[in-house]
Amino acid sequence: MNLCGFPLIFIYAPIMQMVTVPPCVCLACSSATMLEGYSPVTQALLGTLFTWGLTAAGAALVFVFSSRQKRILDGSLGFAAGVMLAASYWSLLAPAIDMAEDSGKYGSFAFVPVAVGFTFGAAFVYFADLAMPLLGVGTDPHTALALAPDSKPTKEKSEEPSLQHLDPDEMSIRIDKIENGDVHQRRRGPHSGLSEGQEPGSKQQEGAGQSGSSWRRILLLILAITIHNIPEGLAVGVGFGAIGKTSSATFESARNLAIGIGIQNFPEGLAVSLPLRGSGVSTWTAFWYGQLSGMVEPAAGLLGALAVVLAEPLLPYALAFAAGAMVYVVVDDIIPEAQVSGNGKLASWTSILGFVVMMSLDVGLG
């Protein structure tokens, strides 16, 4: 099957056929991957494999785009921010509110489970951020995701120390680097002099801390998108598991939910793989971690289908939890990261574009 120009071969070969499909009928053909004659558990597995496949397809764009161009990287971050903000509401918060209201358990306080889940989602990412140094990310980011030793992660402008606190030799090196348009500090040779009272390893520690900031953002992005995919996979599983239990729980509604989640997973795969490539990892490694964020969906989908009775009351909390995690990462990490390299206007407009695209997809498929 050729899905919008990207070949995808899923493991459920008896259902898929290797055909070339025009982009305009991709969604219609994708429904053939989820046949009504199968059990709800099998339907959930096929649906979440489809969403995972689109995540991998988005991550595969890292083979097409050159991550060395900061405009592409910052533009993709801005687009991802817009997509994630729109998905936070239309795909997560709005369904969570509807589920809480339809349950009839909360009455006029239907906002409570959504508010609780949203707050806990943001708090989870916040405390995960605080725990990064305990995991060694702040001191040795190269070991976090197999970062190559010679890579040069992005450095924030705000982390540039004041020139007046540097010794003359250090100042000349820093000025040369700034004049060359490179904000990274040049390493001293083995025989270079050190300031009085300065430890030999202090500059390596400084460089590790600077690169750790960029890697902290990337890891938080992966964490947030992975957290986002867990309740989405759960929602797909519950949707197929609940077929026939209510008048609104139909095969068509479950299928459309899987298609919608798969479409929004496409830019999310790119949002992980392209920043990773720009931070120095190999193209295949960036692709691996990009598709890895969607790998949790099949497991979550099976869990949702098998435990639909238990999972359905928890969905408002889970969806709001994912929304809180995504919004926190967008406003605290992704948007500031996209503004660092002087492409702020581009990142802002691609954020608007991503928001409009995701809003249109969610509302159109709704």
For each residue, the residues with C-beta under 8 A, 3 or more apart:
1: 7 8 9 16 17 18 19 21 29
2: 5 6 7 8 19 20 21
3: 6 7 8 21 26 30 53 54 57
4: 23 26 57
5: 2 23
6: 2 3 57 60
7: 1 2 3
8: 1 2 3 53 54 56 57
9: 1 13 16 18
10: 13 15 16 33 49 50 53
11: 49
12: 15 16 33 46 49
13: 9 10 16
14:
15: 10 12 32 33 35 46
16: 1 9 10 12 13 32 33
17: 1
18: 1 9
19: 1 2 29
20: 2
21: 1 2 3 25 26 29
22: 25 26
23: 4 5 26
24:
25: 21 22 28 29
26: 3 4 21 22 23 29 30
27: 30 31 259 263
28: 25 31
29: 1 19 21 25 26 32
30: 3 26 27 33 50 259 262
31: 27 28 34 255 259
32: 15 16 29 35
33: 10 12 15 16 30 46 49 50
34: 31 38 43 46 47 50 240 254 255 258
35: 15 32 38 43 46
36: 251
37:
38: 34 35 42 43 46
39: 42 43
40: 43 44 240 241 243 305 308
41: 44 45 240 241 302 305 306
42: 38 39 45 46
43: 34 35 38 39 40 46 47 240 243 251 254 305
44: 40 41 47 48 236 237 239 240 241 301 302 304 305
45: 41 42 48 49 298 301 302 305
46: 12 15 33 34 35 38 42 43 49 50
47: 34 43 44 50 51 236 237 239 240 254 255 258 301
48: 44 45 51 52 233 236 237 258 297 298 300 301 302
49: 10 11 12 33 45 46 52 53 298
50: 10 30 33 34 46 47 53 54 258 259 262
51: 47 48 54 55 229 232 233 236 258 261 262 265 294 297
52: 48 49 55 56 265 291 294 295 297 298
53: 3 8 10 49 50 56 57 262
54: 3 8 50 51 57 58 262 263 265 266 269 294
55: 51 52 58 59 229 262 265 266 268 269 290 291 293 294 297
56: 8 52 53 59 60 269 287 290 291 294
57: 3 4 6 8 53 54 60 61 266 269
58: 54 55 61 265 266 267 268 269 270 271 273 290
59: 55 56 62 269 270 272 273 286 287 289 290 291
60: 6 56 57 63 64 269 273 287 290 291
61: 57 58 64 65 269 270 273 274
62: 59 65 67 270 273 274 276 277 283 286 287 290
63: 60 283 287
64: 60 61
65: 61 62 72 76 274
66: 69 72
67: 62 72 73 274 275 277 278 286
68: 278
69: 66 72 73
70: 73 74 278 341 343
71: 74 75 343 346
72: 65 66 67 69 75 76 274
73: 67 69 70 76 77 274 275 278 341
74: 70 71 77 78 338 339 340 341 343 346 347
75: 71 72 78 79 343 346 347 350
76: 65 72 73 79 80 270 271 274 275 350
77: 73 74 80 81 271 275 334 337 338 347
78: 74 75 81 82 335 338 346 347 348 349 350 351 354
79: 75 76 82 83 267 271 350 351 353 354
80: 76 77 83 84 221 267 268 270 271 334 354
81: 77 78 84 85 330 334 335 338 347 351 354
82: 78 79 85 86 350 351 352 353 354 355 356 357 358
83: 79 80 86 87 264 267 268 271 354 355 357 358
84: 80 81 87 88 224 225 228 268 271 326 327 329 330 334 354
85: 81 82 88 89 326 327 330 351 354 355
86: 82 83 89 90 91 354 355 356 357 358 359 362
87: 83 84 90 91 92 228 264 326 358 362
88: 84 85 91 92 93 322 323 326 327 330
89: 85 86 92 93 94 323
90: 86 87 93 94 358 359 362 363 366
91: 86 87 88 94 95 232 260 261 264 358 362
92: 87 88 89 95 96 228 231 319 320 322 323 326
93: 88 89 90 96 97 114 118 319 320 323
94: 89 90 91 97 98
95: 91 92 98 99 235 315 319
96: 92 93 99 100 113 114 117 315 316 317 319 320 323
97: 93 94 100 101 110 111 114 316
98: 94 95 101 102
99: 95 96 102 103 312 315 316 319
100: 96 97 103 105 106 110 111 112 113 114 316
101: 97 98 104 106 110
102: 98 99
103: 99 100 106 110 313 316
104: 101 107
105: 100
106: 100 101 103 109 110 112 113
107: 104 110
108:
109: 106 112
110: 97 100 101 103 106 107 113 114
111: 97 100 114 115
112: 100 106 109 115 116
113: 96 100 106 110 116 117 316 317 320
114: 93 96 97 100 110 111 117 118 316 320
115: 111 112 118 119 320
116: 112 113 119 120 317 320
117: 96 113 114 120 121 316 317 318 319 320 321 323 324
118: 93 114 115 121 122 320 321 323 324 327
119: 115 116 122 123 324
120: 116 117 123 124 317 321 324
121: 117 118 124 125 227 320 321 322 323 324 325 326 328
122: 118 119 125 126 324 325 327 328
123: 119 120 126 127 324
124: 120 121 127 128 227 321 324 325
125: 121 122 128 129 220 223 224 227 324 325 328 329
126: 122 123 129 130 328
127: 123 124 130 131
128: 124 125 131 132 220 223
129: 125 126 132 216 220
130: 126 127 133
131: 127 128 134 135
132: 128 129 135 137 138 212 216 219
133: 130 136 137 138 139
134: 131
135: 131 132 144
136: 133 139 140 143 144
137: 132 133 140 141 144 212 215 216 219
138: 132 133 141 208 209 212 216
139: 133 136 205 208 209 212
140: 136 137 143 144 208 212
141: 137 138 144 147 153 208 211 212 214 215 216
142: 147 148 149 151 211
143: 136 140 146 147
144: 135 136 137 140 141 147 215 219
145: 215 218 219 276 281 285 289
146: 143 281 285
147: 141 142 143 144 151 153 215 279 280 281
148: 142 151 280 281 282
149: 142
150: 280
151: 142 147 148 279 280 281
152: 184 211 280
153: 141 147 210 211 214 215 279 280
154: 214 278 279 337 340 341
155: 159 160 183 184 210 211 213 214
156: 159 160 210 213 214 336 340
157: 160 183 340
158:
159: 155 156 210 213
160: 155 156 157 183
161: 165 166
162: 165 166
163: 166 171 174 175
164:
165: 161 162
166: 161 162 163 170 171 174
167: 170 171 195
168: 171 172
169: 172 173 192 193
170: 166 167 173 174 195
171: 163 166 167 168 174 175
172: 168 169 175 176
173: 169 170 176 177 185 186 188
174: 163 166 170 171 177 178 185
175: 163 171 172 178 179
176: 172 173 179 180 186
177: 173 174 180 182 183 184 185 186
178: 174 175 181 182 183
179: 175 176
180: 176 177
181: 178
182: 177 178
183: 155 157 160 177 178
184: 152 155 177
185: 173 174 177 203 206 207
186: 173 176 177
187: 203 207
188: 173 192 194 203
189: 192
190:
191:
192: 169 188 189
193: 169
194: 188 198 200
195: 167 170 198
196:
197:
198: 194 195 202
199: 202
200: 194
201: 204 205
202: 198 199 205 206
203: 185 187 188 206 207
204: 201 207 208
205: 139 201 202 208 209
206: 185 202 203 209 210
207: 185 187 203 204 210 211
208: 138 139 140 141 204 205 211 212
209: 138 139 205 206 212 213
210: 153 155 156 159 206 207 213 214
211: 141 142 152 153 155 207 208 214 215
212: 132 137 138 139 140 141 208 209 215 216
213: 155 156 159 209 210 216 217
214: 141 153 154 155 156 210 211 217 218 279 337
215: 137 141 144 145 147 153 211 212 218 219 279
216: 129 132 137 138 141 212 213 219 220 333
217: 213 214 220 221 333 334 337
218: 145 214 215 221 222 275 276 279
219: 132 137 144 145 215 216 222 223
220: 125 128 129 216 217 223 224 329 333
221: 80 217 218 224 225 271 272 275 329 333 334
222: 218 219 225 226 272 289 292 293
223: 125 128 219 220 226 227 325 329
224: 84 125 220 221 227 228 325 326 328 329
225: 84 221 222 228 229 268 271 272 293 326
226: 222 223 229 230 292 293 296
227: 121 124 125 223 224 230 231 321 322 325 326
228: 84 87 92 224 225 231 232 268 322 325 326
229: 51 55 225 226 232 233 265 268 293 294 296 297 300
230: 226 227 233 234 296 297 300 318 322
231: 92 227 228 234 235 300 315 318 319 321 322
232: 51 91 228 229 235 236 261 265 297 300 322
233: 48 51 229 230 236 237 296 297 298 299 300 301 304
234: 230 231 237 238 300 301 303 304 311 315 318
235: 95 231 232 238 239 257 261 304 315 319
236: 44 47 48 51 232 233 239 240 254 257 258 261 297 301 304
237: 44 47 48 233 234 240 241 300 301 302 303 304 305 306 308 311
238: 234 235 241 242 304 305 308 311 312 315
239: 44 47 235 236 242 243 249 253 254 257 258
240: 34 40 41 43 44 47 236 237 243 251 254 301 305
241: 40 41 44 237 238 304 305 306 308
242: 238 239 245 246 249 254 308 312
243: 40 43 239 240 249 250 251 254
244: 249 250
245: 242 249 308
246: 242 249
247:
248: 253
249: 239 242 243 244 245 246 253 254
250: 243 244 253 254
251: 36 43 240 243 254 255
252: 255 256
253: 239 248 249 250 256 257
254: 34 43 47 236 239 240 242 243 249 250 251 257 258
255: 31 34 47 251 252 258 259
256: 252 253 259 260 365
257: 235 236 239 253 254 260 261
258: 34 47 48 50 51 236 239 254 255 261 262
259: 27 30 31 50 255 256 262 263 365
260: 91 256 257 263 264 361 362 365 366
261: 51 91 232 235 236 257 258 264 265
262: 30 50 51 53 54 55 258 259 265 266
263: 27 54 259 260 266 361 365
264: 83 87 91 260 261 267 268 358 361 362
265: 51 52 54 55 58 229 232 261 262 268 269 294
266: 54 55 57 58 262 263 269 270
267: 58 79 80 83 264 270 271 354 358
268: 55 58 80 83 84 225 228 229 264 265 271 272 293 294
269: 54 55 56 57 58 59 60 61 265 266 272 273 290 291 293 294
270: 58 59 61 62 76 80 266 267 273 274 290
271: 58 76 77 79 80 83 84 221 225 267 268 274 275
272: 59 221 222 225 268 269 275 276 286 289 290 293
273: 58 59 60 61 62 269 270 276 277 286 287 289 290 291
274: 61 62 65 67 72 73 76 270 271 277 278 286
275: 67 73 76 77 218 221 271 272 278 279 337
276: 62 145 218 272 273 279 281 285 286 289 290
277: 62 67 273 274 281 283 286
278: 67 68 70 73 154 274 275
279: 147 151 153 154 214 215 218 275 276
280: 147 148 150 151 152 153
281: 145 146 147 148 151 276 277 285 286 289
282: 148 285 286
283: 62 63 277 286 287
284: 287 288
285: 145 146 276 281 282 288 289
286: 59 62 67 272 273 274 276 277 281 282 283 289 290
287: 56 59 60 62 63 273 283 284 290 291
288: 284 285 291 292
289: 59 145 222 272 273 276 281 285 286 292 293
290: 55 56 58 59 60 62 269 270 272 273 276 286 287 293
291: 52 55 56 59 60 269 273 287 288 294 295
292: 222 226 288 289 295
293: 55 222 225 226 229 268 269 272 289 290 296
294: 51 52 54 55 56 229 265 268 269 291 297
295: 52 291 292 298 299
296: 226 229 230 233 293 299 300
297: 48 51 52 55 229 230 232 233 236 294 300 301
298: 45 48 49 52 233 295 301 302
299: 233 295 296 302 303
300: 48 229 230 231 232 233 234 237 296 297 303 304
301: 44 45 47 48 233 234 236 237 240 297 298 304 305
302: 41 44 45 48 237 298 299 305 306
303: 234 237 299 300 306 307 311
304: 44 233 234 235 236 237 238 241 300 301 307 308 311
305: 40 41 43 44 45 237 238 240 241 301 302 308
306: 41 237 241 302 303
307: 303 304 310 311
308: 40 237 238 241 242 245 304 305 311 312
309: 312
310: 307 313 314
311: 234 237 238 303 304 307 308 314 315
312: 99 238 242 308 309 315
313: 103 310 316
314: 310 311 317 318
315: 95 96 99 231 234 235 238 311 312 318 319
316: 96 97 99 100 103 113 114 117 313 319 320
317: 96 113 116 117 120 314 320 321
318: 117 230 231 234 314 315 321 322
319: 92 93 95 96 99 117 231 235 315 316 322 323
320: 92 93 96 113 114 115 116 117 118 121 316 317 323 324
321: 117 118 120 121 124 227 231 317 318 324 325
322: 88 92 121 227 228 230 231 232 318 319 325 326
323: 88 89 92 93 96 117 118 121 319 320 326 327
324: 117 118 119 120 121 122 123 124 125 320 321 327 328
325: 121 122 124 125 223 224 227 228 321 322 328 329
326: 84 85 87 88 92 121 224 225 227 228 322 323 329 330
327: 84 85 88 118 122 323 324 330 331
328: 121 122 125 126 224 324 325 331 332
329: 84 125 220 221 223 224 325 326 332 333 334
330: 81 84 85 88 326 327 333 334 335
331: 327 328 335
332: 328 329 336
333: 216 217 220 221 329 330 336 337
334: 77 80 81 84 217 221 329 330 337 338
335: 78 81 330 331 338 339 347 351
336: 156 332 333 339 340
337: 77 154 214 217 275 333 334 340
338: 74 77 78 81 334 335 343 344 347 351
339: 74 335 336 343 344 347
340: 74 154 156 157 336 337
341: 70 73 74 154
342:
343: 70 71 74 75 338 339 346 347
344: 338 339 347 348
345: 348 349
346: 71 74 75 78 343 349 350
347: 74 75 77 78 81 335 338 339 343 344 350 351
348: 78 344 345 351 352
349: 78 345 346 352 353
350: 75 76 78 79 82 346 347 353 354
351: 78 79 81 82 85 335 338 347 348 354 355
352: 82 348 349 355 356
353: 79 82 349 350 356 357
354: 78 79 80 81 82 83 84 85 86 267 350 351 357 358
355: 82 83 85 86 351 352 358 359
356: 82 86 352 353 359 360
357: 82 83 86 353 354 360 361
358: 82 83 86 87 90 91 264 267 354 355 361 362
359: 86 90 355 356 362 363
360: 356 357 363 364
361: 260 263 264 357 358 364 365
362: 86 87 90 91 260 264 358 359 365 366
363: 90 359 360 366
364: 360 361
365: 256 259 260 263 361 362
366: 90 260 362 363
